[in-house]
Amino acid sequence: SLASLASLASQPTVHSPRPTVRSAWRGRMAVLCVATWNIRWVLDHWESRWPLLIKHIGSMKDGKEAPDVLAMQEVNIGGSRTGQDYLLGRIFKGHSVIAASGARELLQNGWPMPILNKICTGLAFLPGLGLLMDAAAWFCGRFFERIFGRYTMLIYYTPILRELVYVLTGCAFVIGNATLVSDSYRVFGRETLSLGNEKFALRLVLETKEGTRVSVTNVHTASGRENTELRKNQALKMIEWLNSFRDSDDAQIVLGDFNATPDEPLHPEFKKAGFASAGFEDMGKEPELTFHQRHESPSKDIDPEGCLDYIFFRGKALSLKRKSFRVIGTQPASERESYLYPSDHFALQASFLIAPKWER
């Protein structure tokens, strides 16, 4: 129930004590633990799934605390008092949550004239608008699955109906990406890139104690197995965008739900741009599955199973820590609740060593 979620959010003991900047360092190399997880918004019995998500997130790093960076997709984002981003911020006190909704970002930054973007960005801070977003997030979290249930995916794949339902329920304005970042790192340089169809990339820059800057980009690209060419174009757009920051970034990590299997054009485009895949580098191959059909729910996404999520990285400042790549959330809640998984995606996790500037 929502009451139990609120109770969970109020308990600071769920997470380990806040790490210090010094604790993030081992010798002269910073260790950055990153993960990505599509958490399936407020669908597929989300209130029952939530404790499973929190349990896994809270033990990703060394089995006892949340990762330094967790890039999440399909997050229910409120104004400042409701939403999954709000709950995550309450639970993991040693972390900050930086979130963005695709529709809100498009309205604020998607106009052809810069002056219109500035006006719309200013309007976003009007008193009351945050409360409206809180109300939309609360409504979707409480009622969306109950109202639409088995028709959820039919609505999603029917464009006109989807836009109508998404706008009327407020869903379009509260679903997006959220990145959980440890307070051990200084965070600045928040930027977004629209990829079309309310999909976007959220880029943050993390700075270590010794001044090394690593950009982390949280990505969600177009779904649908038939959209391979669209995803390739979205990848090329992201790569061109990220190339523009190479002079200021010492290294770059791009992670998220790419909705693309390894044999699609998207994967080799990142490789041609100098990115390596953490999964492939550490295991010699990508995981068999990151999107699955093991769970049961009236609102489940019935697209084919496959490996759709990745952690890409490039830059001399980064080196992948051996045997650190993991696939998380692959087991059900229990034998009795074999239908219930944390999400319809598995989480991916990897750790990187970050070299100080003077060692490069």
KAFEN-V335413 format. One record per backbone hydrogen bond with DSSP energy under -1.0 kcal/mol. NH is the residue of the N-H (numbers start at 0). CO is the residue of the C=O. Records with the same first field share a line. If there is no record, write none. Layout:
NH=CO / CO
//
This chain:
4=0
5=1
6=2
7=3
8=4
9=5
10=7
13=10
23=20
24=21
25=28
28=25
29=353
30=23
31=351
33=349
34=68
35=347
36=70
38=72
40=73
42=39
48=44
49=45
52=48
53=49
54=50
55=51
56=52
57=53
58=55
59=56
60=64
63=60
64=60
68=32
69=179
70=34
71=177
72=36
74=175
76=173
83=75
84=75
86=82
87=83
88=84
89=85
90=86
91=87
92=90
94=91
95=180
97=178
99=176
101=174
104=100
105=101
106=102
107=103
108=104
109=105
115=112
116=112
117=113
118=114
119=115
120=116
121=117
122=118
123=119
124=121
125=122
128=125
131=127
132=128
133=129
134=130
135=131
136=132
137=133
138=134
139=135
140=136
141=137
142=138
143=139
146=142
147=143
148=144
150=147
151=148
154=150
155=151
156=152
157=154
161=157
162=158
163=159
164=160
165=161
166=162
167=163
168=164
171=165
172=169
173=170
174=170
175=74
176=99
177=71
178=97
179=69
180=95
181=67
182=93
184=181
185=206
187=204
190=202
192=200
194=198
198=195
200=192
201=217
202=190
203=215
204=187
205=213
206=185
207=211
210=207
213=205
214=250
215=203
216=252
217=201
218=254
219=199
220=256
226=223
230=226
231=227
232=228
233=229
234=230
235=231
236=232
237=233
238=234
239=235
240=236
241=237
242=238
244=241
245=242
248=244
249=212
250=212
251=313
252=214
253=311
254=216
255=309
256=218
257=307
263=260
268=264
269=265
270=266
271=267
272=268
273=270
274=269
275=312
277=310
280=276
281=277
282=278
283=279
289=305
290=305
291=343
295=338
299=296
305=290
309=255
311=253
312=275
313=251
317=314
318=352
320=350
323=320
325=348
327=346
332=339
339=336
345=289
346=327
347=35
348=325
349=33
351=31
352=318
353=29
354=316
358=355
359=356
//
